[in-house]
Amino acid sequence: MLELPALGWQSIVIFVVFALSLLIATYCTYAERVIAAFLQDRVGPDRAGPYGLLQPLADAVKMFTKEEFFPGGANKVLFVVGPCLAMITALMSSAVIPFGNTMSFGNNAFFLQGIEVNIGMLWIFGVVSLGVYGVMIGGWASNNKFSLLGAIRAASQNISYELAMGMSLIAVLMISGTLSLREITLQQSVAGEWQMWNIVKQPIGFLIFLVCAFAETNRTPFDLPECETELVGGYHTEYSSMKLGLYLFSEYVNIFVVSAVMSVLYFGGFNFPFQYELRDWFINSQSWELNSAQNLITLLGTVGLFLKIFAFIFFFMWIRWTLPRFRYDQLMRLGWTILIPLAVFNIVLTGALILFGVI
């Protein structure tokens, strides 16, 4: 066994998390086309490689080789900074997500998580909030009224729905008493019982968070910032080449991250039913060492978490090709007059249930 210090193992985990975020976001573009074709009863991508599996590579080659275009009167520095900022903030948000429990090799033990901090959820909210600057800067620097309108829409939409999303999260924090995503995950595992998952305790909070996730990622039916029927192409109208690719790519990274966050907060994260019973069976019946049995359970938990994430990603794409786009006034009315009051009610209800010892 290769002997590495704990920092070395953690560095490998950080690299793998970063690479997985990029890989999954890359093939989300392929999955989007396949799911769209299935729902619309047509043939999807089938030219680039077997079953079209090389389509993301073909898209990347196309993006990298297209002409670099700067519109007249645009601020060239900010025009480049905008998509870069959107991509960087999207990737940074995956750093605190626990993709698995503890792995042990010899005397070394490490988390399957980029960084473990006790303000993990606050980190994600802070980084995601910065992401709107990428959209705003790109829209303003384009020197295009349609782009600017799309950027203003994106900013107001994100601010509005971050309020309801944050308030839905408060109820989870009231139950768990921590901002650490690892601690929230571990609290949902008591003797392997899935009934301890927060979705059972917080169904209203989950629905609010789910709706807000669609708005935060600018996905249909909340994709008003890039509404082609009103704003040509929205905030990225003037973009081409890989700068456009970064905007489109950051959307899929955000979908991956928000799917992982929902899986961790409400569906037990890397926990799965009967995990402790399975571990004990390996130890008692198969004479495995404790570390080996725990490592296997950790890997199975990681696989389970990714299955939950992929289910959410499929749901995002299913909704896109099923529901029509809202009007902008309907979007704002839903956020301010329905979701925020419902989130306040959920906080009060959760407080009452905690006070009377129900949860």
C-alpha positions as a Markdown table, in Angstrom:
| # | Residue | x | y | z |
|---|---|---|---|---|
| 1 | Met | 0.0 | 0.0 | 0.0 |
| 2 | Leu | 1.3 | 3.4 | -1.0 |
| 3 | Glu | 2.1 | 5.4 | 2.2 |
| 4 | Leu | 1.0 | 9.0 | 1.9 |
| 5 | Pro | 0.5 | 11.7 | 4.6 |
| 6 | Ala | -3.1 | 12.7 | 5.4 |
| 7 | Leu | -2.6 | 15.9 | 3.4 |
| 8 | Gly | -1.6 | 13.8 | 0.3 |
| 9 | Trp | -4.7 | 11.7 | 0.5 |
| 10 | Gln | -6.9 | 14.8 | 0.9 |
| 11 | Ser | -5.2 | 16.5 | -2.0 |
| 12 | Ile | -6.1 | 13.5 | -4.2 |
| 13 | Val | -9.7 | 13.7 | -3.0 |
| 14 | Ile | -9.9 | 17.5 | -3.8 |
| 15 | Phe | -8.6 | 16.7 | -7.4 |
| 16 | Val | -11.1 | 13.9 | -7.8 |
| 17 | Val | -14.0 | 16.1 | -6.7 |
| 18 | Phe | -12.9 | 18.8 | -9.1 |
| 19 | Ala | -12.5 | 16.3 | -11.9 |
| 20 | Leu | -15.9 | 14.6 | -11.2 |
| 21 | Ser | -17.7 | 18.0 | -11.2 |
| 22 | Leu | -16.3 | 18.7 | -14.6 |
| 23 | Leu | -16.9 | 15.2 | -16.0 |
| 24 | Ile | -20.5 | 15.0 | -14.8 |
| 25 | Ala | -21.3 | 18.5 | -16.1 |
| 26 | Thr | -19.8 | 17.6 | -19.4 |
| 27 | Tyr | -22.0 | 14.5 | -19.8 |
| 28 | Cys | -25.0 | 16.4 | -18.5 |
| 29 | Thr | -25.0 | 18.1 | -22.0 |
| 30 | Tyr | -25.3 | 14.7 | -23.6 |
| 31 | Ala | -27.9 | 13.5 | -21.1 |
| 32 | Glu | -30.0 | 16.6 | -21.8 |
| 33 | Arg | -30.1 | 15.8 | -25.5 |
| 34 | Val | -30.9 | 12.1 | -24.9 |
| 35 | Ile | -33.7 | 12.9 | -22.4 |
| 36 | Ala | -35.1 | 15.6 | -24.7 |
| 37 | Ala | -35.1 | 13.2 | -27.6 |
| 38 | Phe | -36.8 | 10.5 | -25.5 |
| 39 | Leu | -39.5 | 12.8 | -24.2 |
| 40 | Gln | -40.2 | 14.2 | -27.7 |
| 41 | Asp | -40.1 | 10.8 | -29.3 |
| 42 | Arg | -37.2 | 11.5 | -31.7 |
| 43 | Val | -33.7 | 10.4 | -32.4 |
| 44 | Gly | -31.1 | 12.0 | -30.1 |
| 45 | Pro | -27.3 | 12.4 | -30.7 |
| 46 | Asp | -26.1 | 9.3 | -32.5 |
| 47 | Arg | -23.4 | 10.5 | -34.9 |
| 48 | Ala | -20.4 | 11.3 | -32.7 |
| 49 | Gly | -19.1 | 7.9 | -31.4 |
| 50 | Pro | -21.2 | 4.9 | -30.4 |
| 51 | Tyr | -24.7 | 6.1 | -29.2 |
| 52 | Gly | -23.4 | 9.6 | -29.5 |
| 53 | Leu | -21.2 | 9.3 | -26.4 |
| 54 | Leu | -18.5 | 11.5 | -28.0 |
| 55 | Gln | -21.0 | 14.4 | -28.5 |
| 56 | Pro | -19.6 | 16.4 | -25.5 |
| 57 | Leu | -16.1 | 16.1 | -27.0 |
| 58 | Ala | -17.4 | 17.4 | -30.4 |
| 59 | Asp | -19.1 | 20.3 | -28.6 |
| 60 | Ala | -15.9 | 21.2 | -26.9 |
| 61 | Val | -13.9 | 21.1 | -30.1 |
| 62 | Lys | -16.6 | 23.3 | -31.7 |
| 63 | Met | -16.5 | 25.8 | -28.8 |
| 64 | Phe | -12.7 | 26.0 | -28.8 |
| 65 | Thr | -12.4 | 26.6 | -32.5 |
| 66 | Lys | -15.1 | 29.2 | -33.0 |
| 67 | Glu | -14.2 | 32.8 | -33.7 |
| 68 | Glu | -13.5 | 35.0 | -30.7 |
| 69 | Phe | -15.9 | 37.8 | -30.9 |
| 70 | Phe | -16.0 | 41.1 | -29.0 |
| 71 | Pro | -18.9 | 43.4 | -29.7 |
| 72 | Gly | -18.3 | 47.1 | -30.4 |
| 73 | Gly | -18.2 | 49.3 | -27.4 |
| 74 | Ala | -17.8 | 46.3 | -25.0 |
| 75 | Asn | -15.6 | 46.4 | -22.0 |
| 76 | Lys | -13.1 | 43.6 | -23.1 |
| 77 | Val | -11.7 | 42.9 | -19.6 |
| 78 | Leu | -15.1 | 42.5 | -17.9 |
| 79 | Phe | -16.4 | 40.7 | -21.0 |
| 80 | Val | -13.9 | 37.9 | -20.3 |
| 81 | Val | -14.2 | 38.1 | -16.5 |
| 82 | Gly | -17.9 | 37.5 | -16.5 |
| 83 | Pro | -18.0 | 33.9 | -17.8 |
| 84 | Cys | -14.8 | 33.0 | -15.9 |
| 85 | Leu | -16.4 | 34.2 | -12.6 |
| 86 | Ala | -19.5 | 32.2 | -13.3 |
| 87 | Met | -17.5 | 29.0 | -13.9 |
| 88 | Ile | -15.1 | 29.5 | -10.9 |
| 89 | Thr | -17.9 | 30.1 | -8.4 |
| 90 | Ala | -19.8 | 27.0 | -9.7 |
| 91 | Leu | -16.8 | 24.8 | -9.2 |
| 92 | Met | -15.9 | 26.2 | -5.8 |
| 93 | Ser | -19.3 | 25.3 | -4.3 |
| 94 | Ser | -18.7 | 21.6 | -4.7 |
| 95 | Ala | -15.7 | 21.7 | -2.3 |
| 96 | Val | -17.6 | 21.2 | 0.9 |
| 97 | Ile | -20.0 | 18.5 | -0.2 |
| 98 | Pro | -19.4 | 15.1 | 1.6 |
| 99 | Phe | -19.4 | 12.5 | -1.2 |
| 100 | Gly | -18.7 | 9.7 | 1.3 |
| 101 | Asn | -17.8 | 8.8 | 4.8 |
| 102 | Thr | -14.3 | 8.1 | 6.1 |
| 103 | Met | -11.8 | 6.0 | 4.2 |
| 104 | Ser | -8.9 | 4.3 | 6.1 |
| 105 | Phe | -5.6 | 3.0 | 4.8 |
| 106 | Gly | -3.1 | 1.9 | 7.4 |
| 107 | Asn | -2.8 | 4.7 | 9.9 |
| 108 | Asn | -4.3 | 7.3 | 7.6 |
| 109 | Ala | -7.9 | 8.2 | 7.6 |
| 110 | Phe | -9.5 | 10.9 | 5.4 |
| 111 | Phe | -12.9 | 12.2 | 4.4 |
| 112 | Leu | -14.3 | 11.8 | 0.8 |
| 113 | Gln | -14.8 | 15.5 | 0.8 |
| 114 | Gly | -12.8 | 18.4 | -0.5 |
| 115 | Ile | -12.7 | 20.4 | 2.7 |
| 116 | Glu | -14.6 | 19.9 | 5.9 |
| 117 | Val | -15.6 | 23.1 | 7.6 |
| 118 | Asn | -18.3 | 23.7 | 10.2 |
| 119 | Ile | -19.9 | 26.4 | 8.0 |
| 120 | Gly | -20.3 | 24.2 | 4.9 |
| 121 | Met | -23.8 | 25.4 | 4.0 |
| 122 | Leu | -22.9 | 29.0 | 4.6 |
| 123 | Trp | -19.9 | 28.5 | 2.2 |
| 124 | Ile | -22.2 | 27.2 | -0.5 |
| 125 | Phe | -24.6 | 30.1 | -0.1 |
| 126 | Gly | -21.8 | 32.6 | -0.1 |
| 127 | Val | -20.1 | 31.3 | -3.2 |
| 128 | Val | -23.4 | 30.8 | -5.1 |
| 129 | Ser | -24.4 | 34.4 | -4.3 |
| 130 | Leu | -21.1 | 35.6 | -5.9 |
| 131 | Gly | -22.1 | 33.6 | -9.1 |
| 132 | Val | -24.7 | 36.2 | -10.0 |
| 133 | Tyr | -21.9 | 38.8 | -10.4 |
| 134 | Gly | -20.6 | 36.7 | -13.4 |
| 135 | Val | -24.0 | 37.0 | -15.1 |
| 136 | Met | -24.3 | 40.7 | -14.2 |
| 137 | Ile | -20.8 | 41.6 | -15.3 |
| 138 | Gly | -21.2 | 39.7 | -18.6 |
| 139 | Gly | -24.6 | 41.3 | -19.4 |
| 140 | Trp | -23.3 | 44.8 | -18.6 |
| 141 | Ala | -20.0 | 44.5 | -20.4 |
| 142 | Ser | -21.7 | 43.3 | -23.6 |
| 143 | Asn | -23.0 | 46.9 | -24.3 |
| 144 | Asn | -26.3 | 45.4 | -25.4 |
| 145 | Lys | -29.7 | 46.3 | -24.0 |
| 146 | Phe | -31.0 | 42.7 | -24.3 |
| 147 | Ser | -28.0 | 41.4 | -22.5 |
| 148 | Leu | -28.4 | 44.0 | -19.8 |
| 149 | Leu | -32.1 | 43.2 | -19.3 |
| 150 | Gly | -31.2 | 39.5 | -19.0 |
| 151 | Ala | -28.6 | 40.3 | -16.4 |
| 152 | Ile | -31.0 | 42.4 | -14.4 |
| 153 | Arg | -33.5 | 39.6 | -14.5 |
| 154 | Ala | -31.0 | 37.1 | -13.3 |
| 155 | Ala | -29.9 | 39.3 | -10.4 |
| 156 | Ser | -33.4 | 40.1 | -9.2 |
| 157 | Gln | -34.5 | 36.4 | -9.7 |
| 158 | Asn | -31.5 | 35.0 | -7.8 |
| 159 | Ile | -31.9 | 37.5 | -4.9 |
| 160 | Ser | -35.6 | 36.8 | -4.6 |
| 161 | Tyr | -35.3 | 33.1 | -4.5 |
| 162 | Glu | -32.2 | 33.0 | -2.3 |
| 163 | Leu | -34.3 | 34.4 | 0.4 |
| 164 | Ala | -36.9 | 31.6 | 0.3 |
| 165 | Met | -34.1 | 29.0 | -0.2 |
| 166 | Gly | -32.2 | 30.3 | 2.9 |
| 167 | Met | -35.4 | 30.4 | 5.0 |
| 168 | Ser | -36.2 | 26.8 | 4.0 |
| 169 | Leu | -32.7 | 25.8 | 5.1 |
| 170 | Ile | -33.2 | 27.4 | 8.5 |
| 171 | Ala | -35.7 | 24.7 | 9.4 |
| 172 | Val | -33.1 | 22.0 | 8.7 |
| 173 | Leu | -30.5 | 23.9 | 10.8 |
| 174 | Met | -33.0 | 24.2 | 13.7 |
| 175 | Ile | -33.3 | 20.4 | 13.7 |
| 176 | Ser | -29.6 | 19.6 | 13.2 |
| 177 | Gly | -28.0 | 22.5 | 15.1 |
| 178 | Thr | -25.0 | 22.7 | 12.7 |
| 179 | Leu | -24.0 | 24.2 | 9.3 |
| 180 | Ser | -21.6 | 21.3 | 8.6 |
| 181 | Leu | -22.9 | 19.2 | 5.7 |
| 182 | Arg | -21.0 | 16.2 | 7.1 |
| 183 | Glu | -22.7 | 16.5 | 10.5 |
| 184 | Ile | -26.1 | 17.0 | 8.9 |
| 185 | Thr | -25.5 | 13.8 | 6.9 |
| 186 | Leu | -24.3 | 11.8 | 9.9 |
| 187 | Gln | -27.3 | 12.9 | 11.9 |
| 188 | Gln | -29.6 | 11.3 | 9.3 |
| 189 | Ser | -28.0 | 7.9 | 10.0 |
| 190 | Val | -29.2 | 6.1 | 13.1 |
| 191 | Ala | -28.9 | 2.4 | 12.9 |
| 192 | Gly | -29.2 | 2.7 | 9.1 |
| 193 | Glu | -32.9 | 3.8 | 9.3 |
| 194 | Trp | -33.9 | 5.8 | 6.3 |
| 195 | Gln | -36.9 | 7.1 | 8.3 |
| 196 | Met | -34.4 | 9.5 | 9.9 |
| 197 | Trp | -33.8 | 11.3 | 6.6 |
| 198 | Asn | -34.8 | 15.0 | 6.7 |
| 199 | Ile | -37.3 | 14.6 | 3.9 |
| 200 | Val | -39.5 | 12.9 | 6.5 |
| 201 | Lys | -39.1 | 15.8 | 8.9 |
| 202 | Gln | -39.1 | 18.6 | 6.4 |
| 203 | Pro | -41.3 | 17.9 | 3.4 |
| 204 | Ile | -42.4 | 21.5 | 3.1 |
| 205 | Gly | -38.9 | 22.8 | 3.4 |
| 206 | Phe | -37.7 | 20.4 | 0.7 |
| 207 | Leu | -40.4 | 21.5 | -1.8 |
| 208 | Ile | -39.5 | 25.2 | -1.2 |
| 209 | Phe | -35.8 | 24.4 | -1.7 |
| 210 | Leu | -36.5 | 22.4 | -4.8 |
| 211 | Val | -38.5 | 25.2 | -6.5 |
| 212 | Cys | -35.8 | 27.7 | -5.5 |
| 213 | Ala | -33.1 | 25.4 | -6.9 |
| 214 | Phe | -34.8 | 25.7 | -10.4 |
| 215 | Ala | -34.8 | 29.5 | -10.1 |
| 216 | Glu | -31.2 | 29.7 | -8.8 |
| 217 | Thr | -29.9 | 27.6 | -11.7 |
| 218 | Asn | -32.0 | 29.5 | -14.3 |
| 219 | Arg | -33.7 | 26.3 | -15.5 |
| 220 | Thr | -37.1 | 26.1 | -17.1 |
| 221 | Pro | -39.7 | 27.1 | -16.1 |
| 222 | Phe | -37.6 | 29.9 | -14.5 |
| 223 | Asp | -35.1 | 30.5 | -17.3 |
| 224 | Leu | -36.3 | 34.1 | -17.8 |
| 225 | Pro | -32.7 | 35.6 | -17.9 |
| 226 | Glu | -32.1 | 33.9 | -21.2 |
| 227 | Cys | -35.7 | 34.0 | -22.6 |
| 228 | Glu | -35.1 | 33.9 | -26.4 |
| 229 | Thr | -38.7 | 35.0 | -27.2 |
| 230 | Glu | -38.1 | 38.4 | -25.4 |
| 231 | Leu | -34.3 | 38.9 | -25.1 |
| 232 | Val | -32.8 | 37.2 | -28.1 |
| 233 | Gly | -30.4 | 35.1 | -26.0 |
| 234 | Gly | -30.5 | 36.9 | -22.7 |
| 235 | Tyr | -27.4 | 37.9 | -20.8 |
| 236 | His | -25.1 | 35.8 | -23.1 |
| 237 | Thr | -26.5 | 37.2 | -26.4 |
| 238 | Glu | -23.1 | 38.6 | -27.5 |
| 239 | Tyr | -21.0 | 35.7 | -26.4 |
| 240 | Ser | -19.4 | 33.1 | -28.7 |
| 241 | Ser | -16.6 | 30.5 | -28.5 |
| 242 | Met | -15.5 | 29.1 | -25.2 |
| 243 | Lys | -16.8 | 32.2 | -23.3 |
| 244 | Leu | -20.3 | 31.1 | -24.2 |
| 245 | Gly | -19.3 | 27.6 | -23.3 |
| 246 | Leu | -18.3 | 28.6 | -19.8 |
| 247 | Tyr | -21.7 | 30.1 | -19.2 |
| 248 | Leu | -23.5 | 27.1 | -20.5 |
| 249 | Phe | -21.1 | 24.7 | -18.6 |
| 250 | Ser | -21.5 | 26.6 | -15.3 |
| 251 | Glu | -25.2 | 26.0 | -15.5 |
| 252 | Tyr | -24.7 | 22.2 | -15.5 |
| 253 | Val | -22.1 | 22.4 | -12.7 |
| 254 | Asn | -24.6 | 24.3 | -10.7 |
| 255 | Ile | -27.3 | 21.7 | -11.4 |
| 256 | Phe | -24.8 | 19.0 | -10.2 |
| 257 | Val | -24.0 | 20.9 | -7.0 |
| 258 | Val | -27.6 | 21.8 | -6.1 |
| 259 | Ser | -28.6 | 18.1 | -6.7 |
| 260 | Ala | -25.8 | 17.0 | -4.4 |
| 261 | Val | -26.9 | 19.6 | -1.7 |
| 262 | Met | -30.5 | 18.4 | -1.8 |
| 263 | Ser | -29.4 | 14.8 | -1.6 |
| 264 | Val | -27.2 | 15.6 | 1.5 |
| 265 | Leu | -29.7 | 17.9 | 3.3 |
| 266 | Tyr | -32.9 | 15.9 | 2.7 |
| 267 | Phe | -32.1 | 12.3 | 1.5 |
| 268 | Gly | -29.4 | 11.2 | 3.8 |
| 269 | Gly | -26.4 | 12.0 | 1.6 |
| 270 | Phe | -24.1 | 8.9 | 1.6 |
| 271 | Asn | -26.3 | 7.0 | 4.0 |
| 272 | Phe | -28.4 | 4.1 | 2.7 |
| 273 | Pro | -30.8 | 1.7 | 4.5 |
| 274 | Phe | -29.2 | -1.2 | 6.5 |
| 275 | Gln | -25.6 | 0.0 | 6.0 |
| 276 | Tyr | -24.6 | -0.8 | 9.6 |
| 277 | Glu | -26.2 | -4.3 | 9.4 |
| 278 | Leu | -24.3 | -4.9 | 6.1 |
| 279 | Arg | -21.0 | -3.8 | 7.7 |
| 280 | Asp | -21.6 | -6.1 | 10.7 |
| 281 | Trp | -22.4 | -9.0 | 8.4 |
| 282 | Phe | -19.0 | -8.5 | 6.6 |
| 283 | Ile | -17.2 | -8.4 | 9.9 |
| 284 | Asn | -19.0 | -11.3 | 11.7 |
| 285 | Ser | -19.8 | -13.6 | 8.8 |
| 286 | Gln | -17.0 | -12.9 | 6.3 |
| 287 | Ser | -14.3 | -12.2 | 8.9 |
| 288 | Trp | -13.4 | -8.9 | 7.3 |
| 289 | Glu | -11.3 | -6.4 | 9.3 |
| 290 | Leu | -13.2 | -3.3 | 10.5 |
| 291 | Asn | -11.4 | -0.9 | 8.3 |
| 292 | Ser | -12.0 | -3.0 | 5.2 |
| 293 | Ala | -15.7 | -3.4 | 5.9 |
| 294 | Gln | -16.0 | 0.3 | 6.6 |
| 295 | Asn | -14.2 | 1.2 | 3.4 |
| 296 | Leu | -16.6 | -0.9 | 1.4 |
| 297 | Ile | -19.6 | 0.7 | 3.1 |
| 298 | Thr | -18.1 | 4.1 | 2.4 |
| 299 | Leu | -17.8 | 3.2 | -1.3 |
| 300 | Leu | -21.3 | 1.9 | -1.5 |
| 301 | Gly | -22.5 | 5.0 | 0.2 |
| 302 | Thr | -20.7 | 7.1 | -2.4 |
| 303 | Val | -22.4 | 5.2 | -5.2 |
| 304 | Gly | -25.8 | 5.6 | -3.5 |
| 305 | Leu | -25.2 | 9.4 | -3.2 |
| 306 | Phe | -24.4 | 9.7 | -6.9 |
| 307 | Leu | -27.5 | 7.7 | -7.8 |
| 308 | Lys | -29.5 | 10.3 | -5.8 |
| 309 | Ile | -27.7 | 13.1 | -7.6 |
| 310 | Phe | -28.4 | 11.6 | -11.0 |
| 311 | Ala | -32.0 | 11.2 | -10.1 |
| 312 | Phe | -32.3 | 14.9 | -9.3 |
| 313 | Ile | -30.4 | 15.8 | -12.5 |
| 314 | Phe | -32.9 | 13.7 | -14.5 |
| 315 | Phe | -35.7 | 15.5 | -12.7 |
| 316 | Phe | -34.3 | 18.9 | -13.7 |
| 317 | Met | -34.1 | 17.8 | -17.4 |
| 318 | Trp | -37.5 | 16.2 | -17.3 |
| 319 | Ile | -39.1 | 19.4 | -16.0 |
| 320 | Arg | -37.3 | 21.4 | -18.7 |
| 321 | Trp | -38.9 | 19.5 | -21.5 |
| 322 | Thr | -42.3 | 19.2 | -19.8 |
| 323 | Leu | -43.4 | 22.6 | -18.4 |
| 324 | Pro | -43.7 | 26.0 | -20.3 |
| 325 | Arg | -41.8 | 29.1 | -19.1 |
| 326 | Phe | -43.4 | 31.4 | -16.6 |
| 327 | Arg | -44.0 | 35.1 | -17.2 |
| 328 | Tyr | -41.7 | 37.3 | -15.2 |
| 329 | Asp | -44.4 | 38.8 | -13.1 |
| 330 | Gln | -45.6 | 35.2 | -12.3 |
| 331 | Leu | -42.0 | 34.3 | -11.3 |
| 332 | Met | -41.7 | 37.3 | -8.9 |
| 333 | Arg | -45.2 | 36.7 | -7.5 |
| 334 | Leu | -44.4 | 33.1 | -6.7 |
| 335 | Gly | -41.1 | 34.0 | -5.0 |
| 336 | Trp | -42.4 | 36.9 | -2.8 |
| 337 | Thr | -46.0 | 36.2 | -2.1 |
| 338 | Ile | -46.0 | 32.4 | -1.9 |
| 339 | Leu | -42.6 | 30.8 | -1.2 |
| 340 | Ile | -41.3 | 33.3 | 1.4 |
| 341 | Pro | -44.5 | 33.3 | 3.5 |
| 342 | Leu | -44.6 | 29.5 | 3.2 |
| 343 | Ala | -40.9 | 29.3 | 4.3 |
| 344 | Val | -41.8 | 31.5 | 7.4 |
| 345 | Phe | -44.7 | 29.2 | 8.2 |
| 346 | Asn | -42.4 | 26.2 | 7.9 |
| 347 | Ile | -39.9 | 27.8 | 10.4 |
| 348 | Val | -42.7 | 28.5 | 12.9 |
| 349 | Leu | -44.1 | 25.0 | 12.4 |
| 350 | Thr | -40.7 | 23.4 | 12.9 |
| 351 | Gly | -40.1 | 25.5 | 16.0 |
| 352 | Ala | -43.4 | 24.3 | 17.5 |
| 353 | Leu | -42.6 | 20.7 | 16.7 |
| 354 | Ile | -39.2 | 21.0 | 18.3 |
| 355 | Leu | -40.7 | 22.7 | 21.4 |
| 356 | Phe | -43.2 | 19.9 | 21.9 |
| 357 | Gly | -40.7 | 17.2 | 21.3 |
| 358 | Val | -42.3 | 15.8 | 18.1 |
| 359 | Ile | -39.0 | 16.0 | 16.1 |
